[in-house]
Amino acid sequence: MMLSVEKALKLQGERLAFDVTAPAPRAEFQGDQIGFDGEIALHGFMTGIGDSVALNGELTAQLVSPCARCLEESRLDMRVPFDEIFVRQPDADHPDAYLFEGDQVDLTDMIVANIAMNLPMQFLCSQDCKGLCPICGQNLNQGSCGCDPALERSAFSALKALLDVKDDKEV
């Protein structure tokens, strides 16, 4: 996603509004488990400061990922504020600044970084998602499965059974 900053570089110090939308970047988030639905939009202000351009505003995108509890599709509307600097040369005063040439800045790396930093710990289809039955795998949001909770086995129950063997076999 490219943004022309020619006007900001000419009108130094002035706050100029911008609005851009573009297809979502091809970035892999969490092993490609997270995708985008629709376009990404950025709106905000740009200000020319010498040979650099400051951008601040908000990024909006809709993300799609499996629910961490029930594996159904979940959607998240992201609204991420940003405040970034684009420079022509690496600058020790702004080590996190993005580089640009000419009168266009490529917003792709900034978009990916801001989305990645603001991803939730887990995606949920709803806050009260009941998840899957650990015994039969039934989606508990769609109804009870009838499994006996006493039958639930832990991941280590097979190892415990080996220790419970009463004969002289070596384990």
DSSP file (Angstrom, degrees, kcal/mol; ACC not computed):
  #  RESIDUE AA STRUCTURE BP1 BP2  ACC     N-H-->O    O-->H-N    N-H-->O    O-->H-N    TCO  KAPPA ALPHA  PHI   PSI    X-CA   Y-CA   Z-CA
    1    1 A M              0   0    0      0, 0.0   106,-3.5     0, 0.0   107,-0.4   0.000 360.0 360.0 360.0 118.9    0.0    0.0    0.0
    2    2 A M  E     -A  106   0A   0    104,-0.2     2,-0.4   105,-0.1   104,-0.2  -0.770 360.0-166.7-104.1 145.5    1.6    3.2   -1.2
    3    3 A L  E     -A  105   0A   0    102,-2.2   102,-2.7    -2,-0.3     2,-0.4  -0.996  20.5-130.5-131.4 127.0    0.9    6.7    0.1
    4    4 A S  E     +A  104   0A   0     -2,-0.4   100,-0.3   100,-0.2     4,-0.1  -0.642  25.8 174.7 -76.9 126.5    2.1    9.9   -1.7
    5    5 A V     >  +     0   0    0     98,-2.8     4,-2.2    -2,-0.4     5,-0.2   0.158  45.3 112.6-114.8  15.4    3.8   12.2    0.8
    6    6 A E  H  > S+     0   0    0     97,-0.8     4,-1.6     1,-0.2     5,-0.2   0.898  78.2  49.0 -55.9 -45.2    4.8   14.8   -1.8
    7    7 A K  H  > S+     0   0    0      1,-0.2     4,-2.8     2,-0.2    -1,-0.2   0.893 109.8  51.4 -64.5 -40.4    2.5   17.5   -0.4
    8    8 A A  H  4 S+     0   0    0      1,-0.2    40,-0.5     2,-0.2     6,-0.2   0.878 109.2  50.6 -65.4 -37.3    3.7   16.9    3.2
    9    9 A L  H  < S+     0   0    0     -4,-2.2     3,-0.4     1,-0.2    -1,-0.2   0.827 115.3  43.1 -69.8 -30.7    7.3   17.3    2.1
   10   10 A K  H  < S+     0   0    0     -4,-1.6     2,-0.9     1,-0.2    -2,-0.2   0.864 114.2  49.4 -80.3 -38.5    6.5   20.6    0.3
   11   11 A L  S >< S-     0   0    0     -4,-2.8     3,-2.0    -5,-0.2    37,-0.4  -0.542  88.6-159.6-102.6  66.8    4.3   22.0    3.0
   12   12 A Q  T 3   +     0   0    0     -2,-0.9    37,-0.2    -3,-0.4    -3,-0.1  -0.127  69.4  10.3 -50.8 132.7    6.6   21.5    5.9
   13   13 A G  T 3  S+     0   0    0     35,-2.5     2,-0.3     1,-0.3    -1,-0.3   0.273  94.9 123.9  84.7 -12.0    5.0   21.4    9.4
   14   14 A E    <   -     0   0    0     -3,-2.0     2,-0.7    -6,-0.2    34,-0.5  -0.637  61.6-129.1 -85.7 141.1    1.4   21.4    8.1
   15   15 A R  E     -C   47   0B   0     -2,-0.3     2,-0.5    32,-0.1    32,-0.2  -0.799  29.9-171.4 -89.6 112.5   -0.9   18.6    9.2
   16   16 A L  E     -C   46   0B   0     30,-2.8    30,-2.7    -2,-0.7     2,-0.1  -0.904  17.3-128.7-112.4 130.8   -2.5   17.1    6.1
   17   17 A A  E     -C   45   0B   0     -2,-0.5     2,-0.3    28,-0.2    28,-0.2  -0.402  27.0-177.6 -74.3 150.1   -5.3   14.5    6.2
   18   18 A F  E     -C   44   0B   0     26,-2.2    26,-2.3    -2,-0.1     2,-0.3  -0.992  14.0-173.0-145.7 151.0   -5.1   11.2    4.3
   19   19 A D  E     +C   43   0B   0     -2,-0.3     2,-0.4    24,-0.2    24,-0.2  -0.969  15.3 168.6-141.1 123.9   -7.4    8.2    3.8
   20   20 A V  E     -C   42   0B   0     22,-2.8    22,-3.0    -2,-0.3     2,-0.3  -0.995  12.3-172.9-137.7 145.3   -6.3    5.1    2.0
   21   21 A T  E     +C   41   0B   0     -2,-0.4    20,-0.2    20,-0.2    -2,-0.0  -0.979  15.3 158.0-132.1 148.9   -7.7    1.6    1.5
   22   22 A A  E     -C   40   0B   0     18,-1.9    18,-2.8    -2,-0.3    -2,-0.0  -0.981  46.9 -74.2-160.0 162.8   -6.0   -1.4    0.0
   23   23 A P  E     -C   39   0B   0      0, 0.0    16,-0.2     0, 0.0     0, 0.0  -0.275  65.7 -88.3 -59.2 152.5   -6.2   -5.1   -0.1
   24   24 A A        -     0   0    0     14,-0.6    12,-0.1     1,-0.1    14,-0.0  -0.312  48.5-105.7 -62.3 144.5   -4.8   -6.8    3.0
   25   25 A P        -     0   0    0      0, 0.0     2,-1.6     0, 0.0    -1,-0.1  -0.345  28.1-111.9 -69.0 154.2   -1.0   -7.5    2.9
   26   26 A R        +     0   0    0      2,-0.0     2,-0.4    -2,-0.0    -2,-0.0  -0.666  64.0 144.1 -86.7  84.0    0.2  -11.1    2.4
   27   27 A A        -     0   0    0     -2,-1.6     2,-0.6     2,-0.0    -3,-0.0  -0.932  48.6-126.5-123.1 147.5    1.6  -11.6    5.8
   28   28 A E        -     0   0    0     -2,-0.4     2,-0.5     5,-0.0     3,-0.2  -0.845  25.3-174.1 -98.3 122.5    1.6  -14.7    7.9
   29   29 A F     >> -     0   0    0     -2,-0.6     5,-1.3     5,-0.5     4,-1.1  -0.970  68.9 -13.9-116.4 126.3    0.2  -14.3   11.4
   30   30 A Q  T >45S-     0   0    0     -2,-0.5     3,-1.1     1,-0.2    -1,-0.2   0.929 134.3 -42.2  50.3  57.1    0.4  -17.3   13.8
   31   31 A G  T 345S-     0   0    0      1,-0.3    -1,-0.2    -3,-0.2    -3,-0.0   0.835 108.0 -61.3  63.7  33.7    1.3  -19.9   11.2
   32   32 A D  T 345S+     0   0    0      1,-0.1    -1,-0.3     2,-0.1    -2,-0.2   0.723 105.6 125.1  65.1  23.8   -1.2  -18.5    8.7
   33   33 A Q  T <<5 +     0   0    0     -4,-1.1     2,-0.5    -3,-1.1    -3,-0.2   0.637  61.6  67.1 -81.8 -16.0   -4.1  -19.2   11.1
   34   34 A I      < +     0   0    0     -5,-1.3    -5,-0.5    31,-0.1     2,-0.2  -0.916  64.3 172.3-112.5 128.3   -5.2  -15.6   10.9
   35   35 A G  E     -D   64   0B   0     29,-3.1    29,-2.6    -2,-0.5     2,-0.4  -0.696  27.7-111.4-123.3 178.8   -6.6  -14.1    7.7
   36   36 A F  E     -D   63   0B   0     27,-0.2     2,-0.6    -2,-0.2    27,-0.2  -0.861  11.9-152.3-112.7 147.2   -8.2  -10.8    6.6
   37   37 A D        -     0   0    0     25,-2.7    25,-0.4    -2,-0.4     2,-0.2  -0.947  67.7 -25.9-117.2 108.1  -11.7  -10.2    5.4
   38   38 A G  S    S-     0   0    0     -2,-0.6   -14,-0.6    23,-0.1     2,-0.1  -0.468  99.7 -29.2  89.5-162.0  -11.9   -7.3    3.1
   39   39 A E  E     -C   23   0B   0    -16,-0.2     2,-0.4    -2,-0.2    23,-0.3  -0.388  50.8-121.2 -91.5 166.5   -9.6   -4.3    2.8
   40   40 A I  E     -C   22   0B   0    -18,-2.8   -18,-1.9    21,-0.1     2,-0.4  -0.901  28.0-159.7-104.8 137.4   -7.4   -2.5    5.3
   41   41 A A  E     -CE  21  60B   0     19,-2.5    19,-2.9    -2,-0.4     2,-0.4  -0.948   9.2-172.3-121.7 140.0   -8.1    1.2    5.8
   42   42 A L  E     +CE  20  59B   0    -22,-3.0   -22,-2.8    -2,-0.4     2,-0.4  -0.996   8.4 170.9-127.2 135.4   -5.9    3.9    7.2
   43   43 A H  E     +CE  19  58B   0     15,-2.1    15,-2.8    -2,-0.4     2,-0.3  -0.997  27.2  88.9-141.3 146.0   -6.9    7.4    8.0
   44   44 A G  E     -CE  18  57B   0    -26,-2.3   -26,-2.2    -2,-0.4     2,-0.3  -0.937  65.6 -54.3 169.6-146.2   -5.1   10.1    9.8
   45   45 A F  E     -CE  17  56B   0     11,-3.3    11,-2.3    -2,-0.3     2,-0.4  -0.959  29.6-156.5-132.9 147.3   -2.6   13.0    9.3
   46   46 A M  E     -CE  16  55B   0    -30,-2.7   -30,-2.8    -2,-0.3     2,-0.4  -0.963   8.7-170.7-122.8 143.6    0.8   13.3    7.7
   47   47 A T  E     -CE  15  54B   0      7,-2.2     7,-2.8    -2,-0.4     2,-0.4  -0.992  18.7-134.8-136.4 126.5    3.3   16.1    8.6
   48   48 A G  E     + E   0  53B   0    -34,-0.5   -35,-2.5   -40,-0.5     2,-0.4  -0.669  22.7 178.8 -80.9 130.4    6.6   16.8    6.7
   49   49 A I  E >   - E   0  52B   0      3,-3.1     3,-1.8    -2,-0.4     2,-0.3  -0.843  61.2 -62.6-133.2  94.5    9.5   17.4    9.0
   50   50 A G  T 3  S-     0   0    0     -2,-0.4    -1,-0.1     1,-0.3   -37,-0.0  -0.507 118.6 -16.0  65.5-126.3   12.7   18.1    7.0
   51   51 A D  T 3  S+     0   0    0     -2,-0.3    37,-0.5    -3,-0.1     2,-0.3   0.219 128.6  76.2 -93.8  13.8   13.4   14.9    5.0
   52   52 A S  E <   -E   49   0B   0     -3,-1.8    -3,-3.1    35,-0.2     2,-0.4  -0.793  65.8-144.4-122.0 165.8   11.0   12.8    7.1
   53   53 A V  E     -EF  48  86B   0     33,-2.6    33,-2.7    -2,-0.3     2,-0.5  -0.996   7.3-150.4-133.0 128.7    7.3   12.4    7.3
   54   54 A A  E     -EF  47  85B   0     -7,-2.8    -7,-2.2    -2,-0.4     2,-0.4  -0.844  13.9-168.3 -97.5 132.6    5.3   11.7   10.5
   55   55 A L  E     +EF  46  84B   0     29,-3.2    29,-3.0    -2,-0.5     2,-0.3  -0.978  11.1 167.7-119.8 132.2    2.1    9.7   10.1
   56   56 A N  E     +EF  45  83B   0    -11,-2.3   -11,-3.3    -2,-0.4     2,-0.3  -0.997  27.2  84.6-142.2 146.1   -0.5    9.3   12.9
   57   57 A G  E     -EF  44  82B   0     25,-2.2    25,-2.4    -2,-0.3     2,-0.4  -0.938  69.1 -53.1 166.3-145.0   -4.0    8.0   12.7
   58   58 A E  E     -EF  43  81B   0    -15,-2.8   -15,-2.1    -2,-0.3     2,-0.4  -0.994  28.8-152.7-138.2 140.2   -5.9    4.8   12.9
   59   59 A L  E     -EF  42  80B   0     21,-2.8    21,-2.9    -2,-0.4     2,-0.4  -0.911  15.1-167.1-107.0 134.1   -5.8    1.5   11.0
   60   60 A T  E     +EF  41  79B   0    -19,-2.9   -19,-2.5    -2,-0.4     2,-0.3  -0.982  17.2 150.4-126.1 138.9   -8.9   -0.6   10.6
   61   61 A A  E     - F   0  78B   0     17,-1.6    17,-3.3    -2,-0.4     2,-0.6  -0.981  38.0-128.3-157.0 154.9   -9.1   -4.2    9.5
   62   62 A Q  E     - F   0  77B   0    -25,-0.4   -25,-2.7   -23,-0.3     2,-0.3  -0.959  27.2-161.8-111.8 122.2  -11.3   -7.3   10.0
   63   63 A L  E     -DF  36  76B   0     13,-2.9    13,-2.4    -2,-0.6     2,-0.4  -0.745   3.5-157.9-102.8 150.0   -9.4  -10.4   11.0
   64   64 A V  E     +DF  35  75B   0    -29,-2.6   -29,-3.1    -2,-0.3    11,-0.2  -0.993  24.4 146.6-129.3 133.1  -10.7  -14.0   10.7
   65   65 A S  E     - F   0  74B   0      9,-2.3     9,-2.9    -2,-0.4   -31,-0.1  -0.983  51.1 -85.9-157.7 157.3   -9.3  -16.9   12.7
   66   66 A P  E     - F   0  73B   0      0, 0.0    57,-0.3     0, 0.0     7,-0.2  -0.455  53.2-103.1 -66.8 143.6  -10.6  -20.2   14.3
   67   67 A C     >  -     0   0    0      5,-3.1     4,-1.3     1,-0.1    57,-0.2  -0.439  23.1-133.4 -63.9 138.1  -11.9  -19.8   17.8
   68   68 A A  T  4 S+     0   0    0     55,-3.3    -1,-0.1     1,-0.2    56,-0.1   0.667 101.4  36.2 -69.4 -16.4   -9.4  -21.0   20.4
   69   69 A R  T  4 S+     0   0    0     54,-0.3    63,-0.8     3,-0.1    -1,-0.2   0.826 134.1  14.5-104.5 -42.9  -12.1  -22.9   22.3
   70   70 A C  T  4 S-     0   0    0     61,-0.2    -2,-0.1     2,-0.2     3,-0.1   0.511  87.8-128.1-116.0  -7.0  -14.5  -24.4   19.7
   71   71 A L     <  +     0   0    0     -4,-1.3    -3,-0.1     1,-0.2     2,-0.1   0.470  62.2 136.0  70.8   4.3  -12.6  -24.0   16.4
   72   72 A E        -     0   0    0     -6,-0.1    -5,-3.1     1,-0.1    -1,-0.2  -0.397  69.9 -81.0 -73.1 160.5  -15.5  -22.2   14.7
   73   73 A E  E     -F   66   0B   0     -7,-0.2     2,-0.3    -3,-0.1    -1,-0.1  -0.418  51.3-169.8 -64.6 132.7  -14.7  -19.1   12.6
   74   74 A S  E     -F   65   0B   0     -9,-2.9    -9,-2.3    -2,-0.1     2,-0.4  -0.940   6.4-152.7-123.4 150.6  -14.3  -16.0   14.7
   75   75 A R  E     -F   64   0B   0     -2,-0.3     2,-0.4   -11,-0.2   -11,-0.2  -0.935   5.7-166.8-124.2 144.6  -14.0  -12.4   13.5
   76   76 A L  E     -F   63   0B   0    -13,-2.4   -13,-2.9    -2,-0.4     2,-0.8  -0.981  13.6-148.2-133.9 121.5  -12.3   -9.4   15.1
   77   77 A D  E     -F   62   0B   0     -2,-0.4     2,-0.4   -15,-0.2   -15,-0.2  -0.804  25.0-156.5 -86.2 112.3  -12.7   -5.8   14.0
   78   78 A M  E     -F   61   0B   0    -17,-3.3   -17,-1.6    -2,-0.8     2,-0.4  -0.750  19.4-179.3 -95.1 137.2   -9.4   -4.2   14.7
   79   79 A R  E     +F   60   0B   0     -2,-0.4   -19,-0.2   -19,-0.2    -2,-0.0  -0.938  13.7 179.5-130.9 108.1   -8.9   -0.5   15.3
   80   80 A V  E     -F   59   0B   0    -21,-2.9   -21,-2.8    -2,-0.4     2,-0.2  -0.938  19.6-144.5-118.9 116.3   -5.3    0.3   15.9
   81   81 A P  E     -F   58   0B   0      0, 0.0     2,-0.3     0, 0.0   -23,-0.3  -0.521  23.7-167.9 -72.6 146.3   -4.0    3.8   16.5
   82   82 A F  E     -F   57   0B   0    -25,-2.4   -25,-2.2    -2,-0.2     2,-0.3  -0.974  24.2-177.9-137.2 153.8   -0.5    4.4   15.0
   83   83 A D  E     +F   56   0B   0     -2,-0.3     2,-0.3   -27,-0.2   -27,-0.2  -0.793  28.9 160.7-149.0  98.0    2.1    7.1   15.3
   84   84 A E  E     -F   55   0B   0    -29,-3.0   -29,-3.2    -2,-0.3     2,-0.4  -0.834  30.8-141.3-128.8 158.2    5.1    6.4   12.9
   85   85 A I  E     -F   54   0B   0     -2,-0.3    13,-2.5   -31,-0.2     2,-0.5  -0.961   8.5-160.5-120.1 137.0    8.0    8.2   11.3
   86   86 A F  E     -Fg  53  98B   0    -33,-2.7   -33,-2.6    -2,-0.4     2,-0.3  -0.977  16.6-177.7-115.9 129.4    9.3    7.6    7.7
   87   87 A V  E     - g   0  99B   0     11,-3.0    13,-1.8    -2,-0.5   -35,-0.2  -0.875  32.8-138.8-127.2 156.8   12.8    8.8    6.9
   88   88 A R  S    S+     0   0    0    -37,-0.5    -1,-0.1    -2,-0.3   -36,-0.1   0.805  93.2  28.6 -82.8 -31.0   15.0    8.8    3.8
   89   89 A Q  S    S-     0   0    0    -38,-0.1    -1,-0.1    10,-0.1   -38,-0.0  -0.944 101.1 -87.7-127.3 148.1   18.2    7.7    5.7
   90   90 A P        -     0   0    0      0, 0.0     2,-0.4     0, 0.0     3,-0.1  -0.300  47.1-157.9 -53.3 139.1   18.6    5.6    8.9
   91   91 A D    >   -     0   0    0      3,-0.5     3,-1.1     1,-0.1     6,-0.3  -0.984  21.3-152.8-131.3 122.3   18.4    7.9   11.9
   92   92 A A  T 3  S+     0   0    0     -2,-0.4    -1,-0.1     1,-0.3     0, 0.0   0.795 100.4  58.2 -63.4 -28.3   19.8    7.2   15.3
   93   93 A D  T 3  S+     0   0    0      1,-0.3    -1,-0.3     2,-0.1     3,-0.1   0.725 117.1  33.5 -72.5 -21.0   17.2    9.5   16.9
   94   94 A H    X   +     0   0    0     -3,-1.1     3,-1.8     1,-0.1    -3,-0.5  -0.606  66.7 164.1-133.8  72.2   14.4    7.3   15.3
   95   95 A P  T 3  S+     0   0    0      0, 0.0    -1,-0.1     0, 0.0    -3,-0.1   0.736  79.1  51.7 -66.1 -20.8   15.7    3.7   15.3
   96   96 A D  T 3  S+     0   0    0     -3,-0.1   -11,-0.2     2,-0.1     2,-0.0   0.326  84.5 122.4 -95.8   7.7   12.2    2.4   14.7
   97   97 A A    <   -     0   0    0     -3,-1.8     2,-0.3    -6,-0.3   -11,-0.2  -0.321  61.6-123.5 -70.6 152.8   11.5    4.6   11.7
   98   98 A Y  E     -g   86   0B   0    -13,-2.5   -11,-3.0    -8,-0.0     2,-0.2  -0.757  23.7-125.2 -95.4 143.2   10.6    3.2    8.3
   99   99 A L  E     +g   87   0B   0     -2,-0.3     7,-0.3   -13,-0.2     2,-0.3  -0.592  31.2 174.0 -88.3 149.2   12.7    4.1    5.3
  100  100 A F        -     0   0    0    -13,-1.8     2,-0.3    -2,-0.2     5,-0.1  -0.982  16.9-150.7-148.6 160.2   11.3    5.6    2.1
  101  101 A E  B >   -B  104   0A   0      3,-0.6     3,-1.2    -2,-0.3     2,-0.1  -0.917  62.1  -5.1-126.8 155.2   12.6    7.0   -1.2
  102  102 A G  T 3  S-     0   0    0     -2,-0.3    -2,-0.0     1,-0.2   -14,-0.0  -0.340 113.6 -44.9  66.8-139.8   11.1    9.6   -3.5
  103  103 A D  T 3  S+     0   0    0     -2,-0.1   -98,-2.8     2,-0.0   -97,-0.8   0.097 114.8  80.0-118.3  22.2    7.7   11.0   -2.7
  104  104 A Q  E <   -AB   4 101A   0     -3,-1.2    -3,-0.6  -100,-0.3     2,-0.4  -0.986  58.8-155.8-128.6 139.3    5.9    7.7   -1.8
  105  105 A V  E     -A    3   0A   0   -102,-2.7  -102,-2.2    -2,-0.4     2,-0.7  -0.936  17.1-133.4-112.3 139.6    6.0    5.7    1.4
  106  106 A D  E     -A    2   0A   0     -2,-0.4     4,-0.3    -7,-0.3     3,-0.3  -0.827  17.7-170.9 -90.6 117.3    5.2    2.0    1.4
  107  107 A L     >  +     0   0    0   -106,-3.5     4,-2.6    -2,-0.7     5,-0.2   0.491  60.3  96.2 -87.3  -4.8    2.8    1.4    4.3
  108  108 A T  H  > S+     0   0    0   -107,-0.4     4,-2.6     1,-0.2     5,-0.2   0.919  85.3  43.8 -56.6 -52.6    2.9   -2.5    4.2
  109  109 A D  H  > S+     0   0    0     -3,-0.3     4,-2.4     1,-0.2    -1,-0.2   0.884 114.7  50.9 -62.1 -38.6    5.6   -3.1    6.8
  110  110 A M  H  > S+     0   0    0     -4,-0.3     4,-2.4     2,-0.2    -1,-0.2   0.908 111.2  48.4 -64.6 -41.7    4.0   -0.5    9.1
  111  111 A I  H  X S+     0   0    0     -4,-2.6     4,-2.4     2,-0.2     5,-0.2   0.951 112.9  46.8 -63.2 -50.1    0.6   -2.2    8.7
  112  112 A V  H  X S+     0   0    0     -4,-2.6     4,-2.7     1,-0.2    -2,-0.2   0.917 113.9  48.1 -59.8 -45.1    1.9   -5.7    9.4
  113  113 A A  H  X S+     0   0    0     -4,-2.4     4,-2.2    -5,-0.2    -1,-0.2   0.916 112.7  47.6 -63.6 -44.0    3.9   -4.5   12.5
  114  114 A N  H  X S+     0   0    0     -4,-2.4     4,-0.7     2,-0.2    -1,-0.2   0.875 114.6  45.9 -68.2 -37.0    1.0   -2.6   14.0
  115  115 A I  H >< S+     0   0    0     -4,-2.4     3,-0.9    -5,-0.2     4,-0.3   0.941 112.5  50.7 -68.3 -46.7   -1.4   -5.5   13.5
  116  116 A A  H >< S+     0   0    0     -4,-2.7     3,-1.0     1,-0.3    -2,-0.2   0.883 109.3  50.9 -59.3 -39.9    1.1   -8.1   14.8
  117  117 A M  H 3< S+     0   0    0     -4,-2.2    -1,-0.3     1,-0.2    -2,-0.2   0.697 114.1  45.1 -71.4 -18.0    1.7   -6.0   18.0
  118  118 A N  T << S+     0   0    0     -3,-0.9    -1,-0.2    -4,-0.7    -2,-0.2   0.236  79.1 126.9-112.8  13.5   -2.0   -5.7   18.6
  119  119 A L    <   -     0   0    0     -3,-1.0    -3,-0.0    -4,-0.3     2,-0.0  -0.452  63.0-114.5 -68.5 142.7   -3.2   -9.3   18.1
  120  120 A P        -     0   0    0      0, 0.0     3,-0.1     0, 0.0    -1,-0.1  -0.338  22.1-113.2 -71.4 161.2   -5.2  -10.7   21.0
  121  121 A M  S    S+     0   0    0      1,-0.2     2,-0.3    -2,-0.0    -2,-0.1   0.876  99.4   1.5 -61.7 -37.2   -3.7  -13.6   22.9
  122  122 A Q  S    S-     0   0    0      2,-0.0     2,-0.4   -55,-0.0    -1,-0.2  -0.993  72.3-123.9-150.1 148.1   -6.5  -15.8   21.6
  123  123 A F        -     0   0    0     -2,-0.3   -55,-3.3   -57,-0.3     2,-0.4  -0.789  29.4-172.3 -90.9 133.8   -9.4  -15.4   19.2
  124  124 A L        -     0   0    0     -2,-0.4   -49,-0.2   -57,-0.2     3,-0.1  -0.978  29.7-142.9-126.4 140.9  -12.8  -16.3   20.6
  125  125 A C  S    S-     0   0    0     -2,-0.4     2,-0.3     1,-0.3   -50,-0.2   0.842  93.2 -11.0 -68.8 -31.1  -16.1  -16.5   18.7
  126  126 A S  S >  S-     0   0    0     -3,-0.1     3,-1.7   -52,-0.1    -1,-0.3  -0.961  70.1-111.8-159.5 157.8  -17.7  -15.0   21.9
  127  127 A Q  T 3  S+     0   0    0     -2,-0.3    -2,-0.0     1,-0.3    -1,-0.0   0.782 118.1  49.3 -64.9 -25.9  -16.5  -14.4   25.5
  128  128 A D  T 3  S+     0   0    0     -4,-0.0    -1,-0.3    -3,-0.0     2,-0.1   0.082  77.2 148.7-101.8  24.5  -18.9  -17.1   26.8
  129  129 A C    <   -     0   0    0     -3,-1.7    11,-0.0     1,-0.1    12,-0.0  -0.368  36.8-156.0 -59.3 131.5  -17.8  -19.8   24.3
  130  130 A K        -     0   0    0      1,-0.2    -1,-0.1    -2,-0.1     2,-0.1   0.589  27.5-153.3 -88.8 -12.4  -18.1  -23.2   25.9
  131  131 A G        -     0   0    0      8,-0.1     9,-2.4     2,-0.0    10,-0.5  -0.319  32.7 -38.3  78.0-158.5  -15.6  -24.9   23.7
  132  132 A L  B     -H  139   0C   0    -63,-0.8     7,-0.2     7,-0.2     6,-0.1  -0.788  58.4-104.0-107.8 148.8  -15.4  -28.6   22.8
  133  133 A C     >  -     0   0    0      5,-2.3     4,-1.5    -2,-0.3    -2,-0.0  -0.570  26.2-142.3 -67.0 128.6  -16.1  -31.6   25.0
  134  134 A P  T  4 S+     0   0    0      0, 0.0    19,-0.2     0, 0.0    -1,-0.1   0.618  96.2  46.4 -70.8 -10.2  -12.7  -33.1   25.8
  135  135 A I  T  4 S+     0   0    0      3,-0.1    -2,-0.0    17,-0.1    -3,-0.0   0.900 131.8   8.2 -95.0 -55.3  -14.1  -36.6   25.5
  136  136 A C  T  4 S-     0   0    0      2,-0.1    -4,-0.0    11,-0.0     0, 0.0   0.607  91.5-120.8-107.4 -14.0  -16.1  -36.7   22.3
  137  137 A G     <  +     0   0    0     -4,-1.5     2,-0.1     1,-0.3    -6,-0.0   0.526  52.3 159.7  87.2   5.3  -15.3  -33.3   20.7
  138  138 A Q        -     0   0    0     -6,-0.1    -5,-2.3     1,-0.1     2,-0.8  -0.367  49.7-114.8 -61.3 136.3  -18.9  -32.1   20.6
  139  139 A N  B >   -H  132   0C   0     -7,-0.2     3,-1.5     1,-0.2     4,-0.3  -0.669  25.1-157.0 -72.6 111.3  -19.2  -28.3   20.2
  140  140 A L  T 3  S+     0   0    0     -9,-2.4     3,-0.4    -2,-0.8    -1,-0.2   0.600  86.8  69.2 -72.4 -11.2  -20.8  -27.4   23.6
  141  141 A N  T 3  S+     0   0    0    -10,-0.5    -1,-0.3     1,-0.2     3,-0.1   0.743 100.2  49.9 -72.6 -23.2  -22.2  -24.1   22.2
  142  142 A Q  S <  S-     0   0    0     -3,-1.5     2,-0.2     1,-0.4    -1,-0.2   0.453 129.3 -62.5 -95.6  -2.6  -24.5  -26.3   20.0
  143  143 A G        -     0   0    0     -3,-0.4    -1,-0.4    -4,-0.3     2,-0.1  -0.655  64.2 -57.5 139.7 165.6  -25.8  -28.4   22.9
  144  144 A S        -     0   0    0     -2,-0.2    -5,-0.1     1,-0.1    -3,-0.0  -0.392  32.7-152.9 -73.9 151.2  -24.7  -30.9   25.6
  145  145 A C        -     0   0    0     -7,-0.1    -1,-0.1     2,-0.1    -6,-0.0   0.662  28.7-127.6-100.5 -19.4  -23.1  -34.1   24.5
  146  146 A G        +     0   0    0      1,-0.3     2,-0.1     0, 0.0    -2,-0.1   0.529  53.8 150.3  84.7   6.2  -24.1  -36.3   27.4
  147  147 A C        -     0   0    0      1,-0.1    -1,-0.3     2,-0.0    -2,-0.1  -0.414  53.3-113.4 -70.4 148.9  -20.6  -37.5   28.2
  148  148 A D    >   -     0   0    0      1,-0.2     3,-2.4    -2,-0.1     4,-0.3  -0.753  17.2-147.0 -82.7 117.0  -19.8  -38.4   31.8
  149  149 A P  G >  S+     0   0    0      0, 0.0     3,-1.2     0, 0.0    -1,-0.2   0.750  96.9  67.7 -57.9 -22.6  -17.3  -35.9   33.1
  150  150 A A  G 3  S+     0   0    0      1,-0.2    -2,-0.0    -3,-0.0    -3,-0.0   0.729  92.6  60.7 -68.7 -19.9  -15.8  -38.6   35.3
  151  151 A L  G <  S+     0   0    0     -3,-2.4    -1,-0.2     2,-0.1    -4,-0.0   0.584  74.9 123.1 -82.2  -9.4  -14.7  -40.3   32.1
  152  152 A E    <   -     0   0    0     -3,-1.2     2,-0.4    -4,-0.3   -17,-0.1  -0.287  50.1-154.3 -57.2 130.7  -12.5  -37.3   31.1
  153  153 A R        -     0   0    0    -19,-0.2     2,-0.1     2,-0.0    -1,-0.1  -0.872   5.2-135.8-110.6 139.9   -8.9  -38.5   30.7
  154  154 A S    >   -     0   0    0     -2,-0.4     3,-1.4     1,-0.1     4,-0.3  -0.439  31.2-105.2 -84.4 167.4   -5.9  -36.3   31.1
  155  155 A A  T 3  S+     0   0    0      1,-0.3     3,-0.2    -2,-0.1     4,-0.2   0.724 121.9  47.5 -63.8 -20.8   -3.0  -36.4   28.7
  156  156 A F  T 3> S+     0   0    0      1,-0.2     4,-2.2     2,-0.1    -1,-0.3   0.318  78.6 101.0-104.4   7.5   -1.0  -38.4   31.3
  157  157 A S  H <> S+     0   0    0     -3,-1.4     4,-2.0     1,-0.2    -1,-0.2   0.859  80.8  54.4 -63.5 -33.9   -3.6  -41.0   32.2
  158  158 A A  H  > S+     0   0    0     -4,-0.3     4,-1.2    -3,-0.2    -1,-0.2   0.890 109.3  48.0 -66.6 -37.8   -2.0  -43.6   30.0
  159  159 A L  H  > S+     0   0    0      2,-0.2     4,-1.4     1,-0.2    -2,-0.2   0.895 109.6  52.7 -68.0 -39.9    1.3  -43.1   31.8
  160  160 A K  H  X S+     0   0    0     -4,-2.2     4,-1.4     1,-0.2    -2,-0.2   0.886 104.3  56.7 -62.5 -38.1   -0.3  -43.3   35.1
  161  161 A A  H  < S+     0   0    0     -4,-2.0     4,-0.3     1,-0.2    -1,-0.2   0.861 103.1  54.8 -62.4 -35.1   -1.9  -46.6   34.1
  162  162 A L  H >< S+     0   0    0     -4,-1.2     3,-0.9     1,-0.2    -1,-0.2   0.874 107.7  49.0 -65.2 -36.8    1.6  -48.0   33.4
  163  163 A L  H 3< S+     0   0    0     -4,-1.4    -1,-0.2     1,-0.2    -2,-0.2   0.756 103.9  60.9 -73.7 -24.0    2.7  -47.1   36.9
  164  164 A D  T 3< S+     0   0    0     -4,-1.4    -1,-0.2    -5,-0.1    -2,-0.2   0.505  73.5 121.0 -81.3  -3.9   -0.4  -48.7   38.4
  165  165 A V    <   -     0   0    0     -3,-0.9     6,-0.1    -4,-0.3    -3,-0.0  -0.440  49.8-159.8 -63.8 129.6    0.6  -52.1   37.0
  166  166 A K        +     0   0    0     -2,-0.2    -1,-0.1     2,-0.0     2,-0.1   0.496  58.2  85.9 -94.4  -5.6    1.0  -54.5   39.9
  167  167 A D  S    S-     0   0    0      1,-0.1    -2,-0.0     3,-0.0     0, 0.0  -0.242  92.3 -96.5 -91.0-174.5    3.2  -57.3   38.4
  168  168 A D  S    S+     0   0    0     -2,-0.1     2,-0.1     2,-0.1    -1,-0.1   0.175  73.3 133.6 -89.1  17.8    6.9  -57.4   38.2
  169  169 A K        -     0   0    0      1,-0.1     2,-0.4     2,-0.0    -4,-0.0  -0.431  59.4-120.1 -69.4 142.1    7.1  -56.1   34.6
  170  170 A E              0   0    0      1,-0.1    -1,-0.1    -2,-0.1    -2,-0.1  -0.679 360.0 360.0 -82.8 135.1    9.8  -53.5   34.1
  171  171 A V              0   0    0     -2,-0.4    -1,-0.1    -6,-0.1    -2,-0.0   0.416 360.0 360.0 -98.4 360.0    8.3  -50.2   32.9
